[in-house]
Amino acid sequence: MIKQKVIQAIEETGIIAIARHVTPDQILPLAQALYEGGIRVIEVTCNTVGYLQSIEMLSAEFGDRMYVGAGTVLNPIMAQLVLNAGANFVLAPDFNPEVVKVVHEQQRLMIPAVVTPSEMMQACRMGIDLLKLFPAKALGADYLKDVRGALDYLSLIAVGGITLSNTADFAKAGAFAVGVGSELINKKMIADENWQGLTELANNFVTTFRNGKTPQA
């Protein structure tokens, strides 16, 4: 089942690459560079010009080698559009039961954004597997750790302000994964077509998260 395969890929790598404002002509070389750096899950945000085309291109090119999702999905119509384009999973900046319903009807993975324990529990009651803690940097790694102290069965993905310097902190706090935007999708490297640099940066994020999850002796 595709939903479980996406969850497994997120867990194994610990990183969701968030491609925002990356044009369709840039998306394939970018994704290839990320793939070579160990990334297996990429999100194209819906406030990006040509986002449906980019999702279609990525799905056709990578198949099940890299799972493609859509982010910043704001309503049920947008959710249906990205699913039709080939998105394997959907992320949102809020928790909207109507969006959840559309995604679940297509048996795809839905990752809504939550902040409070009440929102988290409401989402779980709707069958949500993974939760997006947003904005993670503002809330802090200690907040995630404290929430999981009481609700240790929750799988929280930290998104918003994630950097190489705080990735390990969220991993140690118990994050299931982190979503990384501009700190990984480096616009200058893309403009310069520095694909090797992006591959190395991706590998650094994957390694840093993995090391953070490894128990210290």
C-alpha positions as CSV (number, residue, x, y, z in Angstrom):
1,M,0.0,0.0,0.0
2,I,1.5,3.3,-1.1
3,K,0.6,5.1,2.2
4,Q,2.7,2.7,4.2
5,K,5.6,2.9,1.7
6,V,5.7,6.7,2.1
7,I,5.6,6.5,5.9
8,Q,8.5,4.0,5.7
9,A,10.5,6.2,3.4
10,I,10.0,9.2,5.7
11,E,11.1,7.2,8.7
12,E,14.1,5.7,7.1
13,T,15.6,9.0,5.9
14,G,14.1,11.4,8.5
15,I,13.9,14.2,5.9
16,I,11.1,15.7,3.8
17,A,12.6,18.1,1.3
18,I,10.2,21.1,0.8
19,A,10.5,22.6,-2.7
20,R,8.9,26.0,-2.6
21,H,9.1,28.4,-5.6
22,V,11.1,25.9,-7.6
23,T,10.1,26.1,-11.3
24,P,9.2,23.0,-13.3
25,D,12.4,23.4,-15.4
26,Q,14.4,23.2,-12.2
27,I,12.6,20.5,-10.4
28,L,14.0,17.4,-12.0
29,P,17.7,18.2,-11.7
30,L,17.0,19.4,-8.1
31,A,15.2,16.1,-7.2
32,Q,18.0,14.0,-8.8
33,A,20.6,15.9,-6.7
34,L,18.5,15.4,-3.5
35,Y,18.0,11.7,-4.4
36,E,21.8,11.2,-4.8
37,G,22.2,12.7,-1.3
38,G,19.8,10.2,0.3
39,I,16.5,12.0,0.1
40,R,13.5,9.8,-0.8
41,V,10.6,12.1,-0.1
42,I,10.0,15.5,-1.7
43,E,7.1,18.0,-1.2
44,V,6.1,20.6,-3.8
45,T,4.2,23.4,-2.3
46,C,1.0,24.7,-3.9
47,N,2.0,28.3,-3.7
48,T,4.7,27.5,-6.4
49,V,4.1,28.5,-10.0
50,G,3.5,25.3,-12.1
51,Y,3.2,23.1,-9.0
52,L,0.9,20.6,-10.7
53,Q,3.2,20.2,-13.6
54,S,6.1,19.7,-11.2
55,I,4.3,17.0,-9.3
56,E,3.4,15.2,-12.6
57,M,7.0,15.4,-13.8
58,L,8.4,14.1,-10.6
59,S,5.9,11.2,-10.4
60,A,6.7,10.2,-14.0
61,E,10.5,10.4,-13.6
62,F,11.0,8.8,-10.2
63,G,8.0,6.5,-9.7
64,D,8.5,4.7,-6.4
65,R,12.2,5.6,-6.1
66,M,11.2,9.0,-4.6
67,Y,7.8,9.7,-3.2
68,V,6.3,13.0,-4.3
69,G,3.9,15.0,-2.1
70,A,2.1,18.3,-2.2
71,G,2.3,21.0,0.5
72,T,0.4,24.1,1.5
73,V,-2.8,22.4,0.5
74,L,-5.6,24.7,1.7
75,N,-8.9,23.2,0.6
76,P,-10.5,20.0,-0.7
77,I,-10.4,21.2,-4.4
78,M,-6.7,21.7,-4.2
79,A,-6.3,18.3,-2.5
80,Q,-8.1,16.6,-5.3
81,L,-6.0,18.4,-8.0
82,V,-2.7,17.4,-6.5
83,L,-3.9,13.8,-6.0
84,N,-4.9,13.7,-9.7
85,A,-1.5,15.0,-10.6
86,G,0.2,12.1,-8.8
87,A,0.9,13.2,-5.3
88,N,1.5,10.3,-3.0
89,F,0.9,12.4,0.2
90,V,-0.6,15.8,1.2
91,L,0.6,18.3,3.8
92,A,-1.3,21.3,5.0
93,P,-0.4,24.3,7.2
94,D,-3.6,23.7,9.3
95,F,-5.9,20.9,10.3
96,N,-8.9,20.8,8.0
97,P,-11.2,17.8,8.3
98,E,-12.6,18.3,4.8
99,V,-9.1,18.1,3.3
100,V,-8.4,15.0,5.4
101,K,-11.6,13.4,4.1
102,V,-10.6,13.9,0.4
103,V,-7.1,12.5,0.9
104,H,-8.3,9.5,2.9
105,E,-10.9,8.7,0.3
106,Q,-8.1,8.2,-2.2
107,Q,-6.2,6.1,0.4
108,R,-3.3,8.5,0.4
109,L,-1.2,9.9,3.3
110,M,-2.5,13.1,4.9
111,I,-0.1,15.1,7.2
112,P,-2.0,18.1,8.7
113,A,-0.3,20.8,10.8
114,V,-1.1,20.9,14.6
115,V,0.2,22.8,17.6
116,T,-1.9,21.9,20.6
117,P,-2.5,18.4,22.2
118,S,-6.2,18.9,21.5
119,E,-5.5,19.3,17.8
120,M,-3.2,16.3,17.8
121,M,-5.8,14.1,19.4
122,Q,-8.6,15.3,17.1
123,A,-6.4,14.4,14.1
124,C,-5.6,11.0,15.5
125,R,-9.3,10.3,15.9
126,M,-9.6,10.9,12.2
127,G,-7.0,8.2,11.4
128,I,-4.1,10.5,10.9
129,D,-0.8,8.6,11.0
130,L,1.7,11.5,10.9
131,L,1.4,15.0,12.3
132,K,3.2,18.1,11.2
133,L,4.3,20.2,14.2
134,F,4.3,23.8,12.8
135,P,6.0,26.2,13.3
136,A,8.6,23.9,14.9
137,K,11.4,26.4,15.4
138,A,9.2,28.9,17.2
139,L,7.7,26.1,19.4
140,G,11.1,24.6,20.0
141,A,12.4,21.0,20.4
142,D,11.6,21.1,24.1
143,Y,7.9,21.6,23.3
144,L,8.0,18.5,21.0
145,K,9.7,16.5,23.7
146,D,7.2,17.6,26.4
147,V,4.2,16.7,24.2
148,R,5.7,13.3,23.5
149,G,6.4,12.8,27.2
150,A,2.7,12.4,27.7
151,L,1.7,11.3,24.2
152,D,4.7,9.1,23.2
153,Y,2.7,7.3,20.5
154,L,2.4,10.4,18.4
155,S,4.6,10.6,15.2
156,L,5.4,14.3,14.9
157,I,7.3,15.8,11.9
158,A,8.9,19.1,12.8
159,V,8.5,21.7,10.1
160,G,9.2,25.4,10.0
161,G,12.7,27.0,10.6
162,I,14.5,23.7,10.4
163,T,18.3,24.1,9.9
164,L,21.4,21.9,10.0
165,S,22.1,23.3,13.5
166,N,18.7,22.3,15.0
167,T,17.9,19.1,13.1
168,A,19.7,16.9,15.7
169,D,17.9,18.7,18.5
170,F,14.5,17.8,17.1
171,A,15.7,14.2,16.4
172,K,16.8,13.8,20.0
173,A,13.5,15.3,21.2
174,G,11.7,12.4,19.4
175,A,10.7,13.9,16.1
176,F,9.6,11.2,13.6
177,A,11.2,13.4,10.9
178,V,11.8,17.0,9.9
179,G,10.7,19.0,6.9
180,V,13.4,21.2,5.5
181,G,12.7,24.1,3.1
182,S,15.1,26.9,2.2
183,E,18.0,25.6,4.3
184,L,18.1,22.5,2.0
185,I,16.5,23.9,-1.2
186,N,19.3,26.4,-1.6
187,K,18.2,28.9,-4.3
188,K,21.7,30.1,-5.1
189,M,22.9,26.5,-5.6
190,I,19.9,25.9,-7.9
191,A,20.6,29.1,-9.9
192,D,24.2,28.2,-10.2
193,E,23.3,24.6,-11.1
194,N,25.5,23.4,-8.3
195,W,23.9,20.0,-8.1
196,Q,26.9,18.4,-6.4
197,G,26.6,21.0,-3.6
198,L,23.0,20.2,-3.1
199,T,23.7,16.5,-3.0
200,E,26.3,17.1,-0.3
201,L,23.9,19.3,1.6
202,A,21.1,16.7,1.4
203,N,23.5,14.0,2.7
204,N,24.5,16.3,5.6
205,F,20.8,16.7,6.7
206,V,20.1,12.9,6.4
207,T,23.3,12.1,8.4
208,T,22.6,14.8,11.0
209,F,19.1,13.6,11.7
210,R,20.2,9.9,11.8
211,N,22.9,10.7,14.2
212,G,20.5,12.7,16.4
213,K,18.2,9.6,16.6
214,T,21.1,7.3,17.6
215,P,21.2,6.7,21.3
216,Q,24.3,8.2,22.9
217,A,26.6,5.8,24.8
